[in-house]
């Protein structure tokens, strides 16, 4: 769609923007700037929403607070915040009226060649866990190759702002959530990876099948490579089902020795048997396991996925190594806080589901595990079964900790459990004190909650900060 077509397409078009959150405000402003007639609707009418409404109304945008369920009359398109559930009445009304519903990612994709721009290809990353780390690793590798790039999308950087910004890019590393993919029907990436699949956000999607199907959308129309996890068959199944461009290849990654068309690990070396001459016989060394920070198994898998996407884009092996060496993980992702009395304290507050917690628990032994929060409909039996032998003890916090307690009683009855009947923010200090009491020299106290944080904290960052502060208090002897 060229720039002239875009201009005429949007002039006078009646668009409803659903939600005034992080995505809704820039979406409304951009559409208004393109000449659309914009109405923004929002469920809430709190002080923050009223302030946002005033800001939009000053720009000539109609805002309707406290009613996000009714479709404004004459709407020709709905652009929704990614978190709005598909079963909202607003979307049922749109479907009945034949009105398409997009997310901000879809809008960014449609506008990427606005004003005659040459759009940068997208290398897309999704999966239940590891998305942000892999996307940032990928951007680091692309940067090490001398390419103009940015890590964008669900990572917290608006795709719309980047696509319409003044800076030009060679390629974008794009993190996409299942919510964003649900509302992005025409997205077609250069190459994409699904890192892993495990139950998550089932309350939003309605079923595991629907969740997996939305993740699989990332492969639709890929032109060069569909990267899958060779140790997670469901990701490979999605590749088989995807309708891709002619010549697009399936590329696996594995923590074992790779077969042809795979990346994997041999004797502590990350190797490529996919993007090499004669892949039946040859392998290309990319980096050492020691170049991955931290070198926990699931993080090595993240590095292999990032390397696969970068190699699909033509990046040289040296840039993979240099990019991985330069990468520093975000806070609250298996972050070492301190050693106190020969016990390591690790913050993995980002482990907000059982799959992430399982990967974290697999990296340490023995462990005193701090867990609990909002379960999001998850079951903890499999997690406890797989991790039971590593557990020295468990400290439970949060609103739905009883679900983990019940799984522990069933599958690890010999493991000591401290059940803290508290959901106030001060509970974290108590949890760290209790964990210290259970731990022995050489142990790891791991805060990998396997649950969302919203029962006690604003987000997982705040939960991680509370844990780190509690550990510092312990180290200073103030706990």
N, C-alpha and C positions, 0 to 999 in steps of 0.2 A: 504494500500500500504506500504510494508515494506521498510527498508532503501536500501536494495540491488536493489529492483525494482526501487526506486527513482533514484539511481545513474545511472542505465542503461537507464532509461526513459529519463533523461535530457542530457546525453552525446551526443553532436553534434546536439541537437534539435535546429532548427532555430526559435527563438522567437523574435517577435517585441514588444517592450515596448512603449506604446502610452502615451506620456506626461512625462515631466521631473520634475514634482512638488514634493510635499511631499512624495507621494507614489512611483513615478517613479524611483527615484534615488536608494532607497534600493532594489526595485524589480530587476532593472538591475544588481546591484552588486550581489545579491543572485543568480540569474540565471546564471550569468557568473561563479560564484564559483561552481555551480553544473555541469559545463561543457557545458552549452548551448552556441550556437552561437547567440549573442544578437545584435540586431539593435534597437536603440532608436530613435523615431521620435517625433517631437514637432512642434506645429503651430508657436510659437514665435521664434524669433532669436535675442532677445534683449541681453543686456550685461549680465544679470543674466543667461540666457539660454546658452550663449556662455561659461561662466565660468563653468557651470554644464557639458556642453558637453566636455570641455577640461579635466575635472576630470574623466569622464567616458572613454574618448578616451585613457587616460593614463593607464587605466586598460584593454585595448584591446577590448573595446566596440565601435561598429560603431554608429555614431550619425548623424542624418539628421535633420537639423534645417529648419524652415520655410515651411515645407511640412508635415503636419500631416494627409493628406487625401489619399495619395497613399500607397498601401500595398507593402512593399518590396518583391521582387521576392523570391520565395522559402519559404516564411513564413509558419510555421506549427502551430503556436499558437500566438495569440495577448493577451498581458496582459495590460489592460488599466487603466489609472487614473480614479477614480470614477466619476469625473465631466464631462468627455467627453460624449457628447450627443449621444444617440443611433442612431440618423439619420445622423451621420457623414459618408461621402463617404468611409472612411477607413473600417468601419464596414460592409457596403454594399458589398465592395470588398471581405472582409473576408467571408461573408456569401455565396457569389457566388462561392468562391474557396473552400468552405467546411471547412474553418479554424475556430476553436472555439475561442471565446473571453471571457477572464476571467478578473476579477478585482483583486486587491491585497488581498482582503479578501478570495476569492476563492483559490488563490495561497497559502495563509497561511493555509487554511483548508486542502489542498492537501498535504502540507509539514509537517503537525503537528506531524507525527510519523517518521520523517526523522532520520536516524541513530539509529533506534530502540527505540526511545523515547516512553514513555507512555504519550499520549496526555491528557491534562487537559480538562474536559468537558467544554462546553460553555453555559453560561446563557445569552441569547441574549435579547436586549431591542431595540425596534424601536417605531415609532409613529411620529406624526407631531410635538408635543411639549413635553418637559420634559425628553427627552432621556438622556441627560448628567447628570442631577440631579438624575434621577432614577438609572442610572448605577453607579454613585458614592455612592449613598445611599446603593445600593446592595453590592458594594465592602466593604463598612464600616461594614455592617451587617456580611458579610462572614468573614471579618477580626476579628470582635468581637467574632465570633465562633471559632477562633483559626485556621482558614484555610489559607493556603498560596494562595493569590489571587492578582489580579491586575485589574484595570479598563482600558479597552483597546478599540481600534477600532476608530470609528468616534470621540471619545472623544479627539483625538490628540496624542494617543500613538499607534505606528505602531504594528498591529497584527503580521506582519511578523517578526519584531524584537523580540517580546515577544515569539512567537512560536519557533523561532530558537535560542533564547538566552540561556545562561548557566543556568539561574535560573529555577527551576522546580516549577510548581504550582499545587494545588489541584483542582482549578476551576477558570475560567476566567469570569469576568463581561464584556460583550461585547456590546458596543453601535454600532448600524448599521443604516446607512442612507438608504433612498430609492435608491440612486445611487449605493451604495455598494451592496445592495441586488439584484439589477437588474443584476449585473455582477457576482453573486455568486450562480450558479445553483445547486451545489452539497452540499452546506452547510446543516448540520443536527445538530441542537442544542439539548442539554439535555432538556432544557425548554426555552420558549421564551414569551415575552410580546409585544403586540401592545397597546400602551397607549391610543391613540386617533387617529382620522383621520379627516383632514380638508384640503381644497384645499391649496396646496403648490407645488412649483417647477413644475407647470403645463406646463411652457414653455419648460422644459427639458423632461418631460414624454410624453407630447403631449395631455394627457387627464386625467381627474380625475380617470377614470376606470383603466388606465395604472399605475398611481401612486399608487392606492390602491392595485392593483395586485402585484406590486413590494414589497410593505410593507408586504403583505400576505405571501410572500416567506419565511419569518422568521419562520413560523409555520411548513413548510414542513419537515416531518421526525422527528419531536420532539418525544422524547422517554418518558418523564414523565409528563410535563404539558404545556398546551397552556393557557397563562394568558391573559384575555381580559377585557375590560372596560364595565361593565354591563350597564353603562349609555351612551354608544356609540355603538348602535346596529351593525354598520358596522364592528366593531372589532370582535364581536361575529359571524357575518356572515363569516368572514375570517376563523375562527376556524372550522366552520361547513364544509367549502369547502376544508380544508387542508387534505392532505394525510399524516397521522401521524402513528407512531409505535403502534402496538397492546398494549392496556392498557393505552395509554396516555390520560390524563384527561383535560377537559375544566374547568378552574378556573377563576371565575369572581372577580372583585373588585368593590366596590361601596362606596360612601360617606354615604349611608343609612345603616340601619341594614341589615346584610348579610343573605342570604338564605343558604341552604346547598350547599357545594362546592364553597363558596364565602368567601372573606375577606371584612370587612366593619367596620362601626363605630357605637358604641352603648354608649350613655351617655358619650361622650368624650374619649372613649376607642377604640383603634384599636383591632378588634377581628377576629379570624380565625375559620371559620366553614368548612374548606376544608381539612386541614391536621390534623384531630382529630379523635379519636375513636367515632363512632356513631354520625356522623355529622348532622343527622336529629334532634338530641336533644341537643348536646353539642357544646360549643364554648370555644375557648382558648383566654384569654387576651394576647395581644402581647406588647402593649405600650400605652401611653396616647397621645392624640392629642398634648398636651403641649411638648411632646418629639420631635415633628417634627419642624424643623427650616427652614424657617418661617412656622407657621401653617395656611397659606392661603389654601383655598379649593383645588386648583389644586396641591399644594405641598403635601397635605394629600393623594391625589390620587396617586401621585408618590411614596409615602412611602408605601402605600398598595401594589402597583405593585412590588416594590422591596422586600417587605416582602413575597409576594406570591412566587416569584422566589427562595428566600432563603429557604423558608419552603419546596418548591418542592425538594430542594437539601438536605433536612433533618436537617436544622438548628433549634436549640432549641429556644423557645420563648424569653428567657432572652437575647440571642444574638441579636434578632431583636430590642428589647428595647435599649440595650447598643449601638448597631450600629447606630441607629437613633439619640440617644443623642450625640454621638461623631461626627456626620456628620456636616460639615459646608458648606453651599452653595457657589458656585463659585461667583466671582464678576459679576455684571451686570445682575443678576437674582433676580428681586424684592429686590434689595439691598437698605437698608435705608442709605442715605448719611448723612443727618443732619436735624435738626429742626431749622427753621429760622422764628422768629416772630410767633411762635405757628403753623407753617405750616410744615408738613413733606415732605421731598423731596426724592422720590424713583426712583432708576435707574433700569429699566427693559429693557435695550438696547437689550437684547437677544430676546425680543418679536419682531421677524422679520417678523411675519405673523399675520393675523387677529385672528386666533385661540388662539395664545399665548397672544395677546393683550386683547382678551376677558376674558381670565382667570385672567389676571392681573387686569383689570378694575373691575372685580367682587369682588376683595379682598378689595376695598376701597370705601368710600363714605363720603362726596362729593369730587370730583376730578377736578383738572385743568390738562388737558391731553395735553402732548406734543407728536405730532405724525407726520409722514411723512417720505418720502425717496423714494426708488424704490419699486413699488407695486408688481412686479413679476406676473402681470396678475390678481391680486386679485380684488374682489369687496368688498366694505366697508359698503353696506347697512345693512346687517344683524348685523354686529358689532355695528354700530351706533344705530340701533333700540333697541338692547339689553342693551346698556349702557347709552342711552340718559338721563335717570332719575338721573344718578349719576353725570352728568357733570355740574360743575360750569362754566367752560369755556374751550376753546381749543386753543392751539397755534400750527400752522402748519408750518413745514419746509420741505425742500427737493424737489426733481425734480418733483415728481408726487403727491404733496400735494393736487392738485386740485381735485383729485378723492375722497379724504376724505372730502374736502370742499363741493363737490356736494352732497355726502351722508348726511352730516350734514344739508345742506339746505333742503333736502327732508324730513328728519326724526327727526331733532332736531333744527328747525328754531329759537327757542327762546334762544338757547345757544350762548353766545358771542364767536366769532371766531376771532383770530388774525392771519392773513395770512402773514407770513414773506417771502417776495419774495427774498430769498437768499439761495444759496447752498454752500457758503463758510463755512469753519470750524468755523469762528467767529460767525456764525448764532446761535450757541448753547447758547452763553452768552446772546445774545439778546432774545432768546426764554425763558430762565430762568427768565430774568428781566420782560418780558411780563407776564409770568405765575405768578410771585410774585405779580404783579399788579392786577391780576384777583382773586387771592386766598384770603380767609378770615381765621381767626384763627380757627383751627380745621380741615382745609382742607388738602388734600394731592395733591402735584404736582407730577404727575406720568409721567415719560418719558417711554412710551411703544409704540414705533413707528409704529408697525403693518406693517413695511416695512423693506427691506434690506437697508444697510447703504452705499453702494458703490458709490452712487452719490456724497457723501460729505466726507466720511471717508474710511480708508483702510479696516475696519471691524467693527463689532458691539462693540468690546472692545474699540477701539479708540473713537467711538461715546459715549460710557458710560463714558470714562475718561474725555471727553470734558464736559459732563453734570456735573460730580462730581466736576470738576475744577470750572465751572460756579457757582455751588451752594456754593462752598467754598469762591469764590469771593463775592458772595451775603452776606454770613454770616460775612465776614470781612469788609463789607461796601464799597467794591471797585467796585461793579457792577454798 
